[in-house]
Amino acid sequence: MYNYNGFMMTYLPLFLKADTETPILVIGGGEIACAKTEALASVSAKVDVVAKSISEALILLCETHGFTYREEEYTPGHLDNRRIVVAATDNNAVNEQIAMDCRSRKILVNVVDNPALCDFIFPALVRRGPLQIAISSSGISPVLARLIKQTIEILIPARFEQIIGFLQNKKVAMRHKLSKLQPRRVFYEQVIRGHIAEDILEGNMARANASFDEALNNYPNESRAALYLIGAGPGNPDLVTIKAVRILGQADVILYDRLIPQGLMDLYARKDAHKIAVGKTRHHHHKKQDEIDDIIEHHLHKDRIVVRLKGGDPGIYAHGAEEIAVARRVGVPYQIVPGISAANGCAAYAGIPLTERGGASSVRFLSLYKEQLEDDDFWESLRHAKNETLALYMSSNNYSLLCNKLIGLGFNANTPLLVVEQGTTTHHKDYSATLETFENLYADHKFASPCLMVIGNVVKWHEAHSWKEEPVTSGNYFTDLPIKEVAYA
């Protein structure tokens, strides 16, 4: 069992091979027993039905599939030599007794409408030939599972099994021509996502075969290195781009920051991808930038698809130019995949426009590095930014100093500001103040990382336009990075 967002998951997701030798016993003769029997029949399982009274519909189903059925009271003897049992009577006491008897014999049992007594449950199932997608809410809400099933049914074409059959017929040819794993995997994806699959779905098999053969003959049997700088967005996993998701699924190696959405790689990266933590905190750099560059170069030289996964947008305070220089030096292609920046995400979730008529016509992204604190030219450059929006990254230790400096530069002391902690996540929290009141309100407050300060007249819309509720619980959304890992495999 493991805890996921407060829910205890007690079911292991797996598929059992249908046993045609040892029948599954369904105890019950009504509508629910009929539905369970029909589900088992759909995967070619063999079934025996026992019940005091069996409906005509269930009898017809059994006779259609050659299943045995007997109208008799349940007794423990019915469990002899059984491996899987479904208790589907309309008597709770009988179902509970069946569950107890099965457990004493170490027989897997499903008790309808009683997840607490189940060793396994029947998922909602999407099927396209041999493709099966099982959906379960762990017994909490079958209606929810059914609605998700309907959504997936819409997404997967009804004739998708034709694509599976086509690929099965081409499997030997693909393995012969593309003996290396990476090019074969990428070629598979191009076929499934491209025009060949569309022709298959429409029944244009001659054209699909010709296109496939031509593409396969021209596809090189060699691994190809590439570097992708991907922005993972400000924290909410729903804000990741479609392109980011697609490329994550292709990556052989992923170098990831600390500030990426929870579970993102579990959702979209391959299980066998090499994942390397390279994130930083104020007081600890898990990997220095020179080390990160060396790791990228090492894997590019091994002809691997490398993803550099960054929080927010890869073009904002992210060393993107240095990492692109590595790809150029090695001579491999690279792409930059934009992400929603922390400034955009935090402002949107706080109900603030970064630019707005009557608020600000421009915005500056800033970070107060140590050398800037004593740089008069830097501070002087802000003197004429009174009508701009200022978005401060990685500067929480110097918030009070900043507010006082801006007042000294002629900013109105009543200029509103907002600090956003862990923006867009389940721990998103806003702190309002003005340049004058900030120090009194928050001088002793330790803001959670990451946080971002927005200064300017646009903040005046926060109170009226804010839509994100305060979190019920506090804590850190972004987890610490692992202490050790292999980076150069």
C-alpha positions as CSV (number, residue, x, y, z in Angstrom):
1,M,0.0,0.0,0.0
2,Y,1.1,3.6,-0.6
3,N,-0.3,6.9,0.1
4,Y,-1.1,9.2,-2.8
5,N,-2.5,12.6,-2.0
6,G,-4.2,11.3,1.1
7,F,-5.7,8.2,-0.4
8,M,-4.5,4.7,0.5
9,M,-4.0,2.6,-2.6
10,T,-4.6,-1.0,-1.8
11,Y,-4.9,-2.7,-5.2
12,L,-1.9,-3.8,-7.3
13,P,-2.6,-2.9,-11.0
14,L,-1.9,-5.9,-13.1
15,F,-3.5,-8.1,-15.7
16,L,-4.2,-11.8,-15.1
17,K,-4.0,-14.3,-17.9
18,A,-7.5,-15.8,-18.5
19,D,-7.4,-19.4,-17.3
20,T,-9.4,-21.6,-19.6
21,E,-8.7,-24.8,-17.6
22,T,-9.8,-23.7,-14.1
23,P,-13.3,-22.0,-14.2
24,I,-13.9,-18.8,-12.3
25,L,-16.8,-19.4,-9.9
26,V,-19.5,-16.7,-9.9
27,I,-21.9,-17.2,-6.9
28,G,-25.2,-15.3,-7.6
29,G,-27.9,-15.4,-10.2
30,G,-29.2,-11.9,-10.6
31,E,-28.4,-8.8,-12.7
32,I,-25.0,-8.1,-11.1
33,A,-23.9,-11.7,-11.4
34,C,-24.9,-11.6,-15.0
35,A,-22.8,-8.4,-15.6
36,K,-19.7,-10.0,-13.9
37,T,-20.1,-13.2,-16.0
38,E,-20.4,-11.2,-19.2
39,A,-17.2,-9.3,-18.3
40,L,-15.4,-12.5,-17.7
41,A,-16.7,-14.0,-21.0
42,S,-15.4,-10.9,-22.9
43,V,-11.8,-12.0,-22.1
44,S,-12.5,-15.6,-22.9
45,A,-12.4,-16.8,-19.3
46,K,-14.2,-20.0,-18.3
47,V,-17.0,-19.6,-15.8
48,D,-19.1,-21.7,-13.5
49,V,-22.3,-20.1,-12.0
50,V,-23.9,-21.3,-8.7
51,A,-27.0,-19.7,-7.2
52,K,-30.2,-20.6,-5.5
53,S,-32.1,-19.0,-8.4
54,I,-30.6,-18.0,-11.7
55,S,-32.2,-15.4,-14.0
56,E,-33.1,-16.3,-17.6
57,A,-30.6,-13.7,-18.9
58,L,-27.8,-15.4,-17.0
59,I,-28.8,-18.9,-18.1
60,L,-28.9,-17.7,-21.7
61,L,-25.4,-16.1,-21.3
62,C,-24.0,-19.3,-19.8
63,E,-25.5,-21.5,-22.6
64,T,-24.2,-19.1,-25.3
65,H,-20.6,-19.4,-24.0
66,G,-20.8,-23.0,-22.8
67,F,-20.5,-22.2,-19.1
68,T,-21.9,-24.6,-16.5
69,Y,-24.6,-23.4,-14.1
70,R,-26.3,-25.0,-11.1
71,E,-29.3,-23.8,-9.1
72,E,-28.4,-24.6,-5.5
73,E,-27.6,-23.0,-2.2
74,Y,-24.0,-22.0,-1.7
75,T,-21.9,-24.3,0.5
76,P,-18.1,-24.1,1.2
77,G,-17.7,-27.2,-0.9
78,H,-18.3,-25.1,-4.0
79,L,-14.9,-23.6,-3.4
80,D,-13.0,-26.9,-3.9
81,N,-10.2,-26.5,-6.4
82,R,-11.1,-22.9,-7.1
83,R,-8.6,-20.1,-7.7
84,I,-10.9,-17.1,-8.2
85,V,-14.4,-16.5,-6.9
86,V,-16.9,-13.7,-7.4
87,A,-19.5,-13.3,-4.7
88,A,-22.5,-11.6,-6.3
89,T,-25.6,-12.7,-4.3
90,D,-28.2,-10.3,-3.1
91,N,-27.5,-11.3,0.5
92,N,-24.8,-9.4,2.3
93,A,-24.4,-12.1,5.0
94,V,-23.9,-14.8,2.4
95,N,-21.4,-12.6,0.5
96,E,-19.4,-12.0,3.7
97,Q,-19.4,-15.8,4.5
98,I,-18.1,-16.5,1.0
99,A,-15.3,-14.0,1.5
100,M,-14.3,-15.6,4.9
101,D,-14.4,-19.1,3.4
102,C,-12.2,-17.9,0.4
103,R,-9.7,-16.3,2.6
104,S,-9.3,-19.4,4.8
105,R,-8.4,-21.3,1.6
106,K,-6.3,-18.5,0.1
107,I,-8.7,-18.1,-2.9
108,L,-8.9,-14.6,-4.5
109,V,-12.4,-13.2,-4.1
110,N,-14.4,-10.3,-5.4
111,V,-17.4,-9.2,-3.3
112,V,-19.7,-6.9,-5.3
113,D,-20.4,-3.5,-3.8
114,N,-18.1,-4.2,-0.8
115,P,-14.5,-3.2,-1.6
116,A,-13.4,-3.9,2.0
117,L,-13.9,-7.6,1.4
118,C,-12.3,-7.7,-2.1
119,D,-8.9,-9.2,-3.0
120,F,-9.4,-7.8,-6.4
121,I,-11.9,-5.5,-8.2
122,F,-13.3,-5.3,-11.7
123,P,-12.0,-2.1,-13.4
124,A,-13.8,-0.1,-16.1
125,L,-12.3,-1.4,-19.3
126,V,-11.5,0.2,-22.6
127,R,-10.7,-2.4,-25.3
128,R,-9.4,-2.1,-28.8
129,G,-8.6,-5.7,-29.7
130,P,-5.5,-6.8,-27.7
131,L,-5.2,-3.2,-26.3
132,Q,-6.8,-3.0,-22.9
133,I,-6.9,0.0,-20.6
134,A,-8.2,-0.6,-17.1
135,I,-9.5,2.2,-14.9
136,S,-10.2,2.0,-11.2
137,S,-11.0,4.3,-8.4
138,S,-10.0,1.6,-5.9
139,G,-13.7,1.0,-5.3
140,I,-14.3,4.6,-4.1
141,S,-16.4,5.7,-7.0
142,P,-17.3,3.3,-9.9
143,V,-19.2,6.2,-11.5
144,L,-15.9,8.2,-11.7
145,A,-14.2,5.3,-13.3
146,R,-17.0,4.9,-15.8
147,L,-16.8,8.6,-16.7
148,I,-13.0,8.4,-17.2
149,K,-13.6,5.3,-19.4
150,Q,-16.0,7.3,-21.6
151,T,-13.4,10.0,-22.0
152,I,-10.7,7.6,-23.1
153,E,-13.2,5.8,-25.4
154,I,-13.5,9.2,-27.2
155,L,-9.8,9.7,-27.5
156,I,-8.9,6.3,-29.0
157,P,-10.3,5.6,-32.4
158,A,-12.8,2.8,-32.6
159,R,-10.7,1.0,-35.3
160,F,-7.4,1.4,-33.3
161,E,-7.0,-2.4,-33.2
162,Q,-6.4,-2.2,-36.9
163,I,-3.2,-0.3,-36.2
164,I,-2.2,-2.9,-33.6
165,G,-2.7,-5.7,-36.1
166,F,-0.8,-3.8,-38.8
167,L,2.2,-3.3,-36.4
168,Q,2.1,-6.9,-35.4
169,N,2.4,-8.0,-39.0
170,K,5.3,-5.6,-39.5
171,K,7.1,-6.5,-36.3
172,V,9.6,-8.9,-37.8
173,A,10.5,-6.5,-40.6
174,M,11.0,-3.7,-38.2
175,R,13.2,-5.7,-35.9
176,H,15.3,-6.9,-38.9
177,K,15.8,-3.4,-40.3
178,L,16.0,-1.5,-37.0
179,S,18.0,-3.7,-34.7
180,K,18.8,-0.8,-32.3
181,L,16.2,0.0,-29.7
182,Q,16.2,3.8,-29.9
183,P,15.6,4.2,-33.7
184,R,13.0,1.4,-33.6
185,R,11.1,3.1,-30.7
186,V,11.1,6.5,-32.4
187,F,10.0,4.9,-35.7
188,Y,7.1,3.2,-34.0
189,E,6.0,6.5,-32.6
190,Q,6.2,8.3,-35.9
191,V,4.1,5.6,-37.5
192,I,1.4,5.6,-34.8
193,R,1.2,9.4,-34.7
194,G,1.4,10.1,-38.4
195,H,-0.3,9.6,-41.8
196,I,0.3,5.9,-42.0
197,A,-1.9,5.3,-38.9
198,E,-4.6,7.6,-40.4
199,D,-4.6,5.5,-43.6
200,I,-4.9,2.3,-41.6
201,L,-7.9,3.7,-39.7
202,E,-9.6,4.6,-42.9
203,G,-8.9,1.2,-44.4
204,N,-6.5,2.5,-47.1
205,M,-4.2,-0.5,-46.5
206,A,-2.4,-0.5,-49.9
207,R,-1.3,3.0,-49.3
208,A,-0.5,2.3,-45.7
209,N,1.7,-0.6,-46.6
210,A,3.5,1.3,-49.4
211,S,4.1,4.3,-47.1
212,F,5.4,2.1,-44.3
213,D,7.8,0.1,-46.5
214,E,9.2,3.2,-48.0
215,A,9.6,4.9,-44.6
216,L,11.2,1.8,-43.1
217,N,13.7,1.4,-45.9
218,N,14.8,5.0,-45.6
219,Y,15.0,5.1,-41.8
220,P,18.6,4.8,-40.5
221,N,19.4,2.0,-38.0
222,E,21.4,4.2,-35.7
223,S,20.7,6.1,-32.5
224,R,20.5,9.8,-32.8
225,A,21.5,12.2,-30.1
226,A,19.4,15.4,-29.4
227,L,19.0,17.9,-26.6
228,Y,15.7,19.3,-25.5
229,L,15.4,22.2,-23.0
230,I,11.9,21.8,-21.6
231,G,10.0,24.1,-19.4
232,A,7.9,22.1,-16.9
233,G,5.8,25.1,-15.8
234,P,5.5,26.7,-12.4
235,G,4.4,23.6,-10.4
236,N,0.9,22.5,-11.3
237,P,1.2,19.4,-13.5
238,D,-1.8,20.4,-15.6
239,L,0.1,23.4,-16.9
240,V,2.7,21.3,-18.8
241,T,2.6,21.7,-22.5
242,I,1.5,18.9,-24.9
243,K,4.9,19.1,-26.7
244,A,6.7,18.7,-23.4
245,V,4.7,15.6,-22.6
246,R,5.5,14.1,-26.1
247,I,9.2,14.6,-25.9
248,L,9.5,13.4,-22.3
249,G,8.2,10.1,-23.5
250,Q,11.0,9.9,-26.0
251,A,13.9,10.8,-23.7
252,D,16.6,8.4,-22.9
253,V,18.1,10.7,-20.2
254,I,16.3,13.3,-18.1
255,L,18.3,15.9,-16.1
256,Y,15.6,17.5,-13.8
257,D,15.4,20.4,-11.5
258,R,13.9,20.4,-8.0
259,L,11.1,22.7,-9.0
260,I,9.2,20.4,-11.4
261,P,5.6,19.3,-10.8
262,Q,5.0,16.3,-8.6
263,G,4.7,13.0,-10.4
264,L,5.5,14.6,-13.8
265,M,8.1,12.0,-14.8
266,D,6.0,9.1,-13.4
267,L,3.2,10.2,-15.7
268,Y,5.0,10.9,-18.9
269,A,8.6,9.6,-18.9
270,R,9.6,6.1,-19.9
271,K,10.2,3.8,-16.9
272,D,13.6,2.9,-18.3
273,A,14.7,6.5,-18.9
274,H,17.8,7.5,-16.9
275,K,16.7,10.2,-14.5
276,I,19.3,12.5,-12.9
277,A,18.6,15.1,-10.3
278,V,20.6,18.3,-10.9
279,G,18.5,20.9,-9.0
280,K,19.6,23.6,-6.7
281,T,18.6,25.4,-3.5
282,R,19.9,28.6,-2.1
283,H,22.4,26.8,0.1
284,H,23.1,23.6,-1.9
285,H,23.8,23.0,-5.5
286,H,23.1,19.3,-6.1
287,K,25.1,19.6,-9.3
288,K,27.1,22.7,-10.3
289,Q,26.5,24.1,-13.8
290,D,29.8,22.8,-15.1
291,E,28.9,19.3,-13.9
292,I,25.5,19.6,-15.6
293,D,27.1,20.5,-18.8
294,D,29.6,17.6,-18.6
295,I,26.7,15.1,-17.9
296,I,24.8,16.4,-20.9
297,E,27.8,16.1,-23.1
298,H,28.6,12.6,-21.9
299,H,25.1,11.3,-22.8
300,L,25.0,13.2,-26.2
301,H,28.3,11.5,-27.1
302,K,26.5,8.2,-26.5
303,D,23.8,9.1,-29.0
304,R,21.1,9.5,-26.5
305,I,18.0,11.8,-26.5
306,V,18.6,14.1,-23.5
307,V,16.0,16.3,-21.9
308,R,17.0,19.1,-19.6
309,L,13.8,19.5,-17.6
310,K,13.5,22.9,-15.8
311,G,10.9,24.5,-13.6
312,G,9.0,27.3,-15.2
313,D,10.3,28.4,-18.6
314,P,13.8,27.3,-19.8
315,G,14.7,30.8,-21.0
316,I,14.3,32.5,-17.6
317,Y,17.1,32.2,-15.1
318,A,17.9,28.7,-16.3
319,H,21.4,28.7,-17.9
320,G,19.8,27.7,-21.2
321,A,22.5,29.3,-23.4
322,E,25.3,27.4,-21.7
323,E,23.5,24.1,-22.3
324,I,22.7,24.8,-25.9
325,A,26.4,25.6,-26.3
326,V,27.1,22.0,-25.3
327,A,24.8,20.6,-28.0
328,R,26.4,22.9,-30.6
329,R,29.9,21.8,-29.6
330,V,29.0,18.1,-29.9
331,G,27.2,18.8,-33.2
332,V,23.7,17.5,-32.4
333,P,20.3,19.0,-32.9
334,Y,18.5,20.8,-30.1
335,Q,15.2,22.5,-29.3
336,I,13.8,24.8,-26.7
337,V,10.3,23.9,-25.5
338,P,8.8,26.9,-23.7
339,G,7.0,26.5,-20.4
340,I,4.7,28.8,-18.4
341,S,7.0,30.9,-16.4
342,A,6.7,31.3,-12.6
343,A,5.9,35.0,-13.0
344,N,3.0,34.2,-15.4
345,G,1.7,31.3,-13.4
346,C,1.9,33.0,-10.0
347,A,0.3,36.2,-11.3
348,A,-2.5,34.3,-13.1
349,Y,-3.3,32.2,-10.0
350,A,-3.3,35.4,-7.9
351,G,-5.7,37.2,-10.3
352,I,-3.1,39.7,-11.4
353,P,-2.4,40.8,-15.0
354,L,1.3,41.5,-15.4
355,T,0.4,44.3,-17.8
356,E,-3.0,46.1,-18.0
357,R,-4.4,49.4,-19.0
358,G,-4.3,51.5,-15.9
359,G,-1.8,49.2,-14.3
360,A,1.4,48.7,-16.2
361,S,2.5,48.7,-19.9
362,S,5.7,46.6,-19.3
363,V,7.1,44.0,-17.0
364,R,10.6,43.3,-15.7
365,F,11.9,39.9,-14.5
366,L,14.5,40.5,-11.8
367,S,16.7,38.5,-9.4
368,L,18.8,40.1,-6.7
369,Y,22.2,38.5,-6.9
370,K,24.8,39.3,-4.3
371,E,26.8,41.5,-6.7
372,Q,23.7,43.5,-7.6
373,L,23.0,44.6,-4.1
374,E,26.0,46.9,-4.1
375,D,25.7,47.9,-7.8
376,D,24.6,51.5,-8.0
377,D,24.0,51.2,-11.7
378,F,21.5,48.4,-11.1
379,W,19.5,50.4,-8.6
380,E,19.6,53.5,-10.8
381,S,18.2,51.5,-13.6
382,L,15.1,50.9,-11.5
383,R,14.5,54.6,-10.8
384,H,12.3,54.9,-13.9
385,A,10.4,51.6,-13.4
386,K,7.7,53.2,-11.2
387,N,5.0,52.4,-13.8
388,E,6.3,48.9,-14.6
389,T,5.5,45.6,-13.0
390,L,8.5,44.1,-11.3
391,A,8.6,40.3,-10.8
392,L,11.4,39.2,-8.4
393,Y,12.8,35.6,-8.6
394,M,15.0,34.0,-6.0
395,S,15.2,37.1,-3.8
396,S,13.3,36.4,-0.6
397,N,16.3,37.1,1.6
398,N,16.4,40.6,0.3
399,Y,12.7,41.6,0.1
400,S,12.9,44.1,2.9
401,L,16.0,45.7,1.4
402,L,14.4,45.9,-2.0
403,C,11.3,47.7,-0.6
404,N,13.4,50.3,1.2
405,K,15.6,50.8,-1.8
406,L,12.6,51.4,-4.1
407,I,11.1,53.9,-1.7
408,G,14.5,55.7,-1.7
409,L,14.4,55.8,-5.5
410,G,11.1,57.7,-5.4
411,F,8.6,54.8,-5.6
412,N,5.3,55.6,-3.9
413,A,5.4,54.0,-0.4
414,N,1.9,52.8,-1.0
415,T,2.8,50.8,-4.1
416,P,1.1,47.4,-3.7
417,L,3.0,44.2,-3.8
418,L,2.3,40.5,-3.5
419,V,4.5,37.5,-2.5
420,V,3.4,34.2,-3.9
421,E,4.6,31.0,-2.2
422,Q,4.7,27.7,-4.2
423,G,2.6,29.3,-6.9
424,T,-0.1,27.3,-8.8
425,T,0.5,24.2,-6.6
426,T,-1.8,22.8,-3.9
427,H,0.3,24.9,-1.4
428,H,-0.1,28.2,-3.3
429,K,-0.4,31.1,-0.8
430,D,-0.5,34.9,-1.3
431,Y,0.9,37.6,1.0
432,S,-0.2,41.2,0.4
433,A,1.6,44.4,1.5
434,T,2.9,47.7,0.2
435,L,6.5,48.8,-0.1
436,E,6.0,50.7,3.2
437,T,4.2,47.9,5.2
438,F,6.1,44.9,4.0
439,E,8.9,44.9,6.6
440,N,6.5,45.4,9.5
441,L,4.3,42.6,8.3
442,Y,6.8,40.0,7.2
443,A,10.3,40.9,8.4
444,D,10.3,37.7,10.6
445,H,8.5,35.5,8.2
446,K,10.4,32.7,6.4
447,F,8.8,32.3,3.0
448,A,8.6,28.8,1.6
449,S,10.6,28.0,-1.5
450,P,10.0,28.9,-4.2
451,C,8.4,32.3,-3.9
452,L,8.0,35.2,-6.2
453,M,7.3,38.9,-5.4
454,V,5.2,41.0,-7.8
455,I,5.5,44.8,-7.3
456,G,3.4,47.4,-9.1
457,N,0.0,48.9,-9.6
458,V,-1.3,45.7,-11.2
459,V,-1.4,44.2,-7.8
460,K,-4.4,46.3,-7.0
461,W,-6.5,43.8,-8.8
462,H,-5.5,40.9,-6.6
463,E,-8.1,41.5,-3.9
464,A,-11.1,41.7,-6.3
465,H,-9.9,39.2,-8.9
466,S,-8.2,36.5,-6.8
467,W,-9.8,33.1,-7.4
468,K,-7.4,30.6,-5.8
469,E,-8.5,29.6,-2.3
470,E,-6.0,29.4,0.6
471,P,-4.6,25.9,1.1
472,V,-6.2,23.8,3.8
473,T,-2.8,22.5,4.9
474,S,0.7,23.9,4.9
475,G,3.9,22.2,3.8
476,N,6.4,21.9,1.0
477,Y,5.0,20.9,-2.4
478,F,8.5,20.5,-3.9
479,T,10.4,17.6,-2.5
480,D,14.1,17.4,-1.7
481,L,16.4,15.9,-4.3
482,P,18.0,12.4,-3.9
483,I,21.4,12.4,-2.2
484,K,23.1,10.0,-4.6
485,E,22.6,8.7,-8.1
486,V,24.6,7.5,-11.1
487,A,25.0,10.3,-13.6
488,Y,27.3,8.9,-16.2
489,A,26.0,5.4,-17.0
